[in-house]
Amino acid sequence: MNGTTILIHNIVLLLILVASIIAVHLRDLLYAVFVLAGATVGLSLIFYMLQAPDVAITNAAVYGGIATVFYVIAISKTEREEME
């Protein structure tokens, strides 16, 4: 790996970390799910850059797609309660 590739890896990893922290601190669960899906897409990008395209596609499909849909369905089945 050259210096540019390592820099790109570090930037993507930092964005994944920031998105994960934001997802934990968001009060709206729906927004948190979408931010977490963005972190999953970043992780898929890391897998692709590490020469594992099969893992990247599977991660994007399962965690970025199917799991996100399940989370959204589960959240839509609950009632919102305003907290003070």
N, CA, C and O atoms as a Tinker XYZ file with bonds, in Angstrom:
   336  protein
     1  N      0.844000   -1.182000    0.000000    73     2
     2  CA     0.000000    0.000000    0.000000    64     1     3
     3  C      0.884000    1.239000    0.000000    63     2     4     5
     4  O      1.903000    1.307000    0.686000    81     3
     5  N      0.468000    2.188000   -0.773000    73     3     6
     6  CA     1.231000    3.438000   -0.784000    64     5     7
     7  C      0.598000    4.446000    0.173000    63     6     8     9
     8  O     -0.427000    4.163000    0.793000    81     7
     9  N      1.207000    5.604000    0.288000    73     7    10
    10  CA     0.754000    6.604000    1.248000    64     9    11
    11  C     -0.640000    7.125000    0.983000    63    10    12    13
    12  O     -1.390000    7.402000    1.919000    81    11
    13  N     -0.999000    7.265000   -0.298000    73    11    14
    14  CA    -2.321000    7.776000   -0.646000    64    13    15
    15  C     -3.418000    6.798000   -0.240000    63    14    16    17
    16  O     -4.470000    7.202000    0.255000    81    15
    17  N     -3.165000    5.517000   -0.453000    73    15    18
    18  CA    -4.150000    4.498000   -0.102000    64    17    19
    19  C     -4.362000    4.449000    1.405000    63    18    20    21
    20  O     -5.492000    4.323000    1.876000    81    19
    21  N     -3.284000    4.549000    2.148000    73    19    22
    22  CA    -3.401000    4.537000    3.610000    64    21    23
    23  C     -4.169000    5.765000    4.087000    63    22    24    25
    24  O     -4.974000    5.669000    5.014000    81    23
    25  N     -3.930000    6.906000    3.469000    73    23    26
    26  CA    -4.659000    8.120000    3.837000    64    25    27
    27  C     -6.147000    7.969000    3.565000    63    26    28    29
    28  O     -6.969000    8.364000    4.392000    81    27
    29  N     -6.504000    7.404000    2.422000    73    27    30
    30  CA    -7.918000    7.197000    2.094000    64    29    31
    31  C     -8.555000    6.223000    3.074000    63    30    32    33
    32  O     -9.680000    6.449000    3.520000    81    31
    33  N     -7.858000    5.139000    3.418000    73    31    34
    34  CA    -8.360000    4.187000    4.409000    64    33    35
    35  C     -8.634000    4.881000    5.730000    63    34    36    37
    36  O     -9.690000    4.688000    6.334000    81    35
    37  N     -7.682000    5.690000    6.180000    73    35    38
    38  CA    -7.840000    6.374000    7.466000    64    37    39
    39  C     -8.999000    7.357000    7.446000    63    38    40    41
    40  O     -9.720000    7.483000    8.435000    81    39
    41  N     -9.184000    8.052000    6.334000    73    39    42
    42  CA   -10.302000    9.002000    6.233000    64    41    43
    43  C    -11.633000    8.267000    6.277000    63    42    44    45
    44  O    -12.554000    8.691000    6.974000    81    43
    45  N    -11.740000    7.160000    5.532000    73    43    46
    46  CA   -12.988000    6.386000    5.531000    64    45    47
    47  C    -13.245000    5.796000    6.908000    63    46    48    49
    48  O    -14.385000    5.811000    7.374000    81    47
    49  N    -12.212000    5.273000    7.576000    73    47    50
    50  CA   -12.380000    4.733000    8.921000    64    49    51
    51  C    -12.806000    5.809000    9.909000    63    50    52    53
    52  O    -13.622000    5.553000   10.795000    81    51
    53  N    -12.262000    7.002000    9.762000    73    51    54
    54  CA   -12.665000    8.113000   10.631000    64    53    55
    55  C    -14.124000    8.479000   10.392000    63    54    56    57
    56  O    -14.860000    8.751000   11.340000    81    55
    57  N    -14.547000    8.488000    9.131000    73    55    58
    58  CA   -15.952000    8.781000    8.830000    64    57    59
    59  C    -16.883000    7.703000    9.394000    63    58    60    61
    60  O    -17.976000    8.012000    9.869000    81    59
    61  N    -16.454000    6.448000    9.342000    73    59    62
    62  CA   -17.246000    5.361000    9.933000    64    61    63
    63  C    -17.375000    5.566000   11.437000    63    62    64    65
    64  O    -18.460000    5.405000   11.997000    81    63
    65  N    -16.281000    5.918000   12.088000    73    63    66
    66  CA   -16.295000    6.160000   13.530000    64    65    67
    67  C    -17.213000    7.314000   13.883000    63    66    68    69
    68  O    -18.014000    7.210000   14.813000    81    67
    69  N    -17.107000    8.405000   13.158000    73    67    70
    70  CA   -17.952000    9.575000   13.420000    64    69    71
    71  C    -19.432000    9.244000   13.194000    63    70    72    73
    72  O    -20.284000    9.635000   13.991000    81    71
    73  N    -19.735000    8.527000   12.112000    73    71    74
    74  CA   -21.126000    8.154000   11.842000    64    73    75
    75  C    -21.667000    7.240000   12.928000    63    74    76    77
    76  O    -22.830000    7.367000   13.312000    81    75
    77  N    -20.858000    6.330000   13.428000    73    75    78
    78  CA   -21.308000    5.424000   14.482000    64    77    79
    79  C    -21.578000    6.179000   15.777000    63    78    80    81
    80  O    -22.565000    5.907000   16.461000    81    79
    81  N    -20.714000    7.117000   16.114000    73    79    82
    82  CA   -20.923000    7.917000   17.325000    64    81    83
    83  C    -22.175000    8.776000   17.185000    63    82    84    85
    84  O    -22.950000    8.907000   18.133000    81    83
    85  N    -22.374000    9.357000   16.011000    73    83    86
    86  CA   -23.574000   10.163000   15.773000    64    85    87
    87  C    -24.822000    9.293000   15.894000    63    86    88    89
    88  O    -25.816000    9.727000   16.476000    81    87
    89  N    -24.789000    8.075000   15.358000    73    87    90
    90  CA   -25.938000    7.178000   15.418000    64    89    91
    91  C    -26.297000    6.834000   16.857000    63    90    92    93
    92  O    -27.477000    6.706000   17.185000    81    91
    93  N    -25.302000    6.684000   17.714000    73    91    94
    94  CA   -25.562000    6.364000   19.115000    64    93    95
    95  C    -26.206000    7.543000   19.832000    63    94    96    97
    96  O    -27.049000    7.349000   20.708000    81    95
    97  N    -25.820000    8.750000   19.473000    73    95    98
    98  CA   -26.304000    9.925000   20.188000    64    97    99
    99  C    -27.587000   10.530000   19.614000    63    98   100   101
   100  O    -28.173000   11.413000   20.240000    81    99
   101  N    -28.030000   10.088000   18.463000    73    99   102
   102  CA   -29.265000   10.631000   17.894000    64   101   103
   103  C    -30.468000   10.175000   18.708000    63   102   104   105
   104  O    -30.533000    9.025000   19.145000    81   103
   105  N    -31.405000   11.070000   18.907000    73   103   106
   106  CA   -32.603000   10.731000   19.666000    64   105   107
   107  C    -33.676000   10.118000   18.773000    63   106   108   109
   108  O    -34.511000    9.349000   19.250000    81   107
   109  N    -33.663000   10.446000   17.497000    73   107   110
   110  CA   -34.632000    9.881000   16.562000    64   109   111
   111  C    -34.073000    8.571000   16.015000    63   110   112   113
   112  O    -33.032000    8.563000   15.357000    81   111
   113  N    -34.761000    7.471000   16.286000    73   111   114
   114  CA   -34.262000    6.158000   15.903000    64   113   115
   115  C    -34.170000    5.990000   14.394000    63   114   116   117
   116  O    -33.260000    5.323000   13.901000    81   115
   117  N    -35.090000    6.579000   13.664000    73   115   118
   118  CA   -35.073000    6.439000   12.216000    64   117   119
   119  C    -33.826000    7.084000   11.612000    63   118   120   121
   120  O    -33.187000    6.509000   10.730000    81   119
   121  N    -33.489000    8.272000   12.089000    73   119   122
   122  CA   -32.264000    8.920000   11.624000    64   121   123
   123  C    -31.033000    8.101000   12.012000    63   122   124   125
   124  O    -30.081000    7.997000   11.238000    81   123
   125  N    -31.057000    7.530000   13.196000    73   123   126
   126  CA   -29.930000    6.724000   13.655000    64   125   127
   127  C    -29.722000    5.506000   12.757000    63   126   128   129
   128  O    -28.585000    5.127000   12.476000    81   127
   129  N    -30.811000    4.897000   12.312000    73   127   130
   130  CA   -30.712000    3.739000   11.423000    64   129   131
   131  C    -30.085000    4.148000   10.093000    63   130   132   133
   132  O    -29.239000    3.428000    9.564000    81   131
   133  N    -30.483000    5.278000    9.556000    73   131   134
   134  CA   -29.934000    5.710000    8.271000    64   133   135
   135  C    -28.462000    6.113000    8.390000    63   134   136   137
   136  O    -27.680000    5.869000    7.471000    81   135
   137  N    -28.083000    6.719000    9.499000    73   135   138
   138  CA   -26.673000    7.060000    9.701000    64   137   139
   139  C    -25.853000    5.785000    9.852000    63   138   140   141
   140  O    -24.741000    5.695000    9.333000    81   139
   141  N    -26.398000    4.802000   10.558000    73   139   142
   142  CA   -25.706000    3.530000   10.709000    64   141   143
   143  C    -25.590000    2.793000    9.372000    63   142   144   145
   144  O    -24.597000    2.109000    9.127000    81   143
   145  N    -26.590000    2.929000    8.519000    73   143   146
   146  CA   -26.506000    2.346000    7.176000    64   145   147
   147  C    -25.388000    3.016000    6.381000    63   146   148   149
   148  O    -24.693000    2.354000    5.610000    81   147
   149  N    -25.210000    4.313000    6.563000    73   147   150
   150  CA   -24.099000    5.013000    5.917000    64   149   151
   151  C    -22.753000    4.509000    6.409000    63   150   152   153
   152  O    -21.813000    4.378000    5.625000    81   151
   153  N    -22.655000    4.223000    7.713000    73   151   154
   154  CA   -21.418000    3.661000    8.255000    64   153   155
   155  C    -21.153000    2.279000    7.663000    63   154   156   157
   156  O    -20.004000    1.911000    7.417000    81   155
   157  N    -22.217000    1.522000    7.438000    73   155   158
   158  CA   -22.076000    0.196000    6.844000    64   157   159
   159  C    -21.582000    0.292000    5.406000    63   158   160   161
   160  O    -20.770000   -0.526000    4.973000    81   159
   161  N    -22.060000    1.274000    4.670000    73   159   162
   162  CA   -21.569000    1.484000    3.304000    64   161   163
   163  C    -20.089000    1.851000    3.326000    63   162   164   165
   164  O    -19.329000    1.408000    2.465000    81   163
   165  N    -19.678000    2.652000    4.296000    73   163   166
   166  CA   -18.260000    2.968000    4.444000    64   165   167
   167  C    -17.433000    1.730000    4.747000    63   166   168   169
   168  O    -16.327000    1.577000    4.227000    81   167
   169  N    -17.962000    0.844000    5.585000    73   167   170
   170  CA   -17.261000   -0.398000    5.879000    64   169   171
   171  C    -17.168000   -1.285000    4.643000    63   170   172   173
   172  O    -16.160000   -1.959000    4.430000    81   171
   173  N    -18.208000   -1.283000    3.840000    73   171   174
   174  CA   -18.161000   -2.039000    2.585000    64   173   175
   175  C    -17.085000   -1.478000    1.658000    63   174   176   177
   176  O    -16.402000   -2.230000    0.963000    81   175
   177  N    -16.940000   -0.166000    1.652000    73   175   178
   178  CA   -15.885000    0.462000    0.860000    64   177   179
   179  C    -14.500000    0.024000    1.344000    63   178   180   181
   180  O    -13.607000   -0.231000    0.536000    81   179
   181  N    -14.331000   -0.059000    2.649000    73   179   182
   182  CA   -13.057000   -0.529000    3.203000    64   181   183
   183  C    -12.781000   -1.962000    2.758000    63   182   184   185
   184  O    -11.663000   -2.280000    2.353000    81   183
   185  N    -13.789000   -2.827000    2.829000    73   183   186
   186  CA   -13.594000   -4.207000    2.382000    64   185   187
   187  C    -13.206000   -4.256000    0.906000    63   186   188   189
   188  O    -12.345000   -5.042000    0.512000    81   187
   189  N    -13.835000   -3.427000    0.106000    73   187   190
   190  CA   -13.516000   -3.397000   -1.322000    64   189   191
   191  C    -12.080000   -2.929000   -1.546000    63   190   192   193
   192  O    -11.365000   -3.476000   -2.386000    81   191
   193  N    -11.670000   -1.930000   -0.803000    73   191   194
   194  CA   -10.307000   -1.420000   -0.942000    64   193   195
   195  C     -9.271000   -2.432000   -0.460000    63   194   196   197
   196  O     -8.114000   -2.380000   -0.876000    81   195
   197  N     -9.675000   -3.344000    0.409000    73   195   198
   198  CA    -8.776000   -4.388000    0.890000    64   197   199
   199  C     -8.820000   -5.634000    0.014000    63   198   200   201
   200  O     -8.400000   -6.712000    0.433000    81   199
   201  N     -9.334000   -5.478000   -1.210000    73   199   202
   202  CA    -9.373000   -6.555000   -2.203000    64   201   203
   203  C    -10.271000   -7.716000   -1.777000    63   202   204   205
   204  O     -9.948000   -8.879000   -2.019000    81   203
   205  N    -11.405000   -7.393000   -1.137000    73   203   206
   206  CA   -12.388000   -8.407000   -0.763000    64   205   207
   207  C    -13.758000   -7.989000   -1.291000    63   206   208   209
   208  O    -14.652000   -7.678000   -0.504000    81   207
   209  N    -13.935000   -7.977000   -2.619000    73   207   210
   210  CA   -15.198000   -7.487000   -3.173000    64   209   211
   211  C    -16.402000   -8.361000   -2.812000    63   210   212   213
   212  O    -17.516000   -7.849000   -2.704000    81   211
   213  N    -16.199000   -9.674000   -2.621000    73   211   214
   214  CA   -17.312000  -10.535000   -2.246000    64   213   215
   215  C    -17.828000  -10.191000   -0.848000    63   214   216   217
   216  O    -19.036000  -10.181000   -0.612000    81   215
   217  N    -16.914000   -9.912000    0.068000    73   215   218
   218  CA   -17.307000   -9.510000    1.419000    64   217   219
   219  C    -17.968000   -8.141000    1.380000    63   218   220   221
   220  O    -18.935000   -7.902000    2.103000    81   219
   221  N    -17.459000   -7.237000    0.546000    73   219   222
   222  CA   -18.018000   -5.892000    0.442000    64   221   223
   223  C    -19.451000   -5.934000   -0.077000    63   222   224   225
   224  O    -20.326000   -5.249000    0.452000    81   223
   225  N    -19.690000   -6.731000   -1.103000    73   223   226
   226  CA   -21.042000   -6.825000   -1.664000    64   225   227
   227  C    -22.002000   -7.454000   -0.665000    63   226   228   229
   228  O    -23.131000   -6.992000   -0.503000    81   227
   229  N    -21.548000   -8.512000    0.006000    73   227   230
   230  CA   -22.400000   -9.170000    1.004000    64   229   231
   231  C    -22.706000   -8.234000    2.161000    63   230   232   233
   232  O    -23.848000   -8.163000    2.616000    81   231
   233  N    -21.702000   -7.518000    2.638000    73   231   234
   234  CA   -21.910000   -6.576000    3.742000    64   233   235
   235  C    -22.884000   -5.477000    3.338000    63   234   236   237
   236  O    -23.774000   -5.127000    4.113000    81   235
   237  N    -22.729000   -4.938000    2.153000    73   235   238
   238  CA   -23.621000   -3.868000    1.697000    64   237   239
   239  C    -25.045000   -4.384000    1.534000    63   238   240   241
   240  O    -26.003000   -3.694000    1.885000    81   239
   241  N    -25.184000   -5.594000    1.004000    73   239   242
   242  CA   -26.526000   -6.138000    0.772000    64   241   243
   243  C    -27.222000   -6.513000    2.074000    63   242   244   245
   244  O    -28.390000   -6.184000    2.279000    81   243
   245  N    -26.502000   -7.202000    2.950000    73   243   246
   246  CA   -27.134000   -7.711000    4.172000    64   245   247
   247  C    -27.307000   -6.606000    5.204000    63   246   248   249
   248  O    -28.420000   -6.359000    5.667000    81   247
   249  N    -26.214000   -5.938000    5.567000    73   247   250
   250  CA   -26.298000   -4.949000    6.639000    64   249   251
   251  C    -26.747000   -3.582000    6.141000    63   250   252   253
   252  O    -27.479000   -2.882000    6.841000    81   251
   253  N    -26.329000   -3.197000    4.963000    73   251   254
   254  CA   -26.735000   -1.903000    4.426000    64   253   255
   255  C    -28.140000   -1.925000    3.861000    63   254   256   257
   256  O    -28.810000   -0.893000    3.833000    81   255
   257  N    -28.595000   -3.075000    3.413000    73   255   258
   258  CA   -29.913000   -3.163000    2.785000    64   257   259
   259  C    -30.946000   -3.850000    3.636000    63   258   260   261
   260  O    -31.866000   -3.209000    4.145000    81   259
   261  N    -30.802000   -5.162000    3.798000    73   259   262
   262  CA   -31.838000   -5.955000    4.458000    64   261   263
   263  C    -31.998000   -5.573000    5.926000    63   262   264   265
   264  O    -33.120000   -5.385000    6.395000    81   263
   265  N    -30.886000   -5.457000    6.658000    73   263   266
   266  CA   -30.977000   -5.108000    8.077000    64   265   267
   267  C    -31.595000   -3.726000    8.261000    63   266   268   269
   268  O    -32.386000   -3.518000    9.181000    81   267
   269  N    -31.238000   -2.784000    7.392000    73   267   270
   270  CA   -31.809000   -1.437000    7.481000    64   269   271
   271  C    -33.319000   -1.477000    7.267000    63   270   272   273
   272  O    -34.063000   -0.796000    7.972000    81   271
   273  N    -33.769000   -2.263000    6.309000    73   271   274
   274  CA   -35.206000   -2.394000    6.067000    64   273   275
   275  C    -35.899000   -2.993000    7.285000    63   274   276   277
   276  O    -36.967000   -2.530000    7.684000    81   275
   277  N    -35.291000   -4.027000    7.881000    73   275   278
   278  CA   -35.884000   -4.629000    9.077000    64   277   279
   279  C    -35.953000   -3.643000   10.237000    63   278   280   281
   280  O    -36.949000   -3.601000   10.959000    81   279
   281  N    -34.905000   -2.856000   10.417000    73   279   282
   282  CA   -34.908000   -1.843000   11.479000    64   281   283
   283  C    -36.009000   -0.808000   11.249000    63   282   284   285
   284  O    -36.712000   -0.425000   12.185000    81   283
   285  N    -36.154000   -0.365000   10.018000    73   283   286
   286  CA   -37.185000    0.634000    9.708000    64   285   287
   287  C    -38.576000    0.050000    9.945000    63   286   288   289
   288  O    -39.452000    0.735000   10.474000    81   287
   289  N    -38.785000   -1.203000    9.559000    73   287   290
   290  CA   -40.082000   -1.849000    9.804000    64   289   291
   291  C    -40.343000   -1.963000   11.301000    63   290   292   293
   292  O    -41.451000   -1.686000   11.758000    81   291
   293  N    -39.336000   -2.368000   12.064000    73   291   294
   294  CA   -39.500000   -2.499000   13.517000    64   293   295
   295  C    -39.808000   -1.151000   14.160000    63   294   296   297
   296  O    -40.649000   -1.067000   15.054000    81   295
   297  N    -39.134000   -0.103000   13.711000    73   295   298
   298  CA   -39.384000    1.229000   14.262000    64   297   299
   299  C    -40.777000    1.710000   13.889000    63   298   300   301
   300  O    -41.439000    2.372000   14.688000    81   299
   301  N    -41.231000    1.384000   12.675000    73   299   302
   302  CA   -42.569000    1.832000   12.261000    64   301   303
   303  C    -43.670000    1.131000   13.048000    63   302   304   305
   304  O    -44.793000    1.632000   13.101000    81   303
   305  N    -43.381000   -0.008000   13.655000    73   303   306
   306  CA   -44.376000   -0.731000   14.452000    64   305   307
   307  C    -44.486000   -0.188000   15.872000    63   306   308   309
   308  O    -45.390000   -0.577000   16.610000    81   307
   309  N    -43.594000    0.690000   16.259000    73   307   310
   310  CA   -43.629000    1.239000   17.608000    64   309   311
   311  C    -44.318000    2.594000   17.596000    63   310   312   313
   312  O    -44.511000    3.206000   16.546000    81   311
   313  N    -44.680000    3.046000   18.786000    73   311   314
   314  CA   -45.306000    4.364000   18.929000    64   313   315
   315  C    -44.249000    5.353000   19.391000    63   314   316   317
   316  O    -43.384000    5.032000   20.206000    81   315
   317  N    -44.338000    6.567000   18.850000    73   315   318
   318  CA   -43.411000    7.609000   19.267000    64   317   319
   319  C    -43.889000    8.227000   20.574000    63   318   320   321
   320  O    -45.078000    8.480000   20.767000    81   319
   321  N    -42.953000    8.456000   21.446000    73   319   322
   322  CA   -43.269000    9.102000   22.700000    64   321   323
   323  C    -42.323000   10.265000   22.871000    63   322   324   325
   324  O    -41.104000   10.094000   22.867000    81   323
   325  N    -42.882000   11.438000   23.020000    73   323   326
   326  CA   -42.066000   12.641000   23.167000    64   325   327
   327  C    -41.496000   12.692000   24.579000    63   326   328   329
   328  O    -42.228000   12.585000   25.563000    81   327
   329  N    -40.194000   12.855000   24.662000    73   327   330
   330  CA   -39.530000   12.944000   25.954000    64   329   331
   331  C    -39.115000   14.374000   26.198000    63   330   332   333
   332  O    -38.793000   15.116000   25.271000    81   331
   333  N    -39.127000   14.737000   27.435000    73   331   334
   334  CA   -38.760000   16.117000   27.782000    64   333   335
   335  C    -37.334000   16.212000   28.212000    63   334   336
   336  O    -36.859000   17.300000   28.539000    81   335
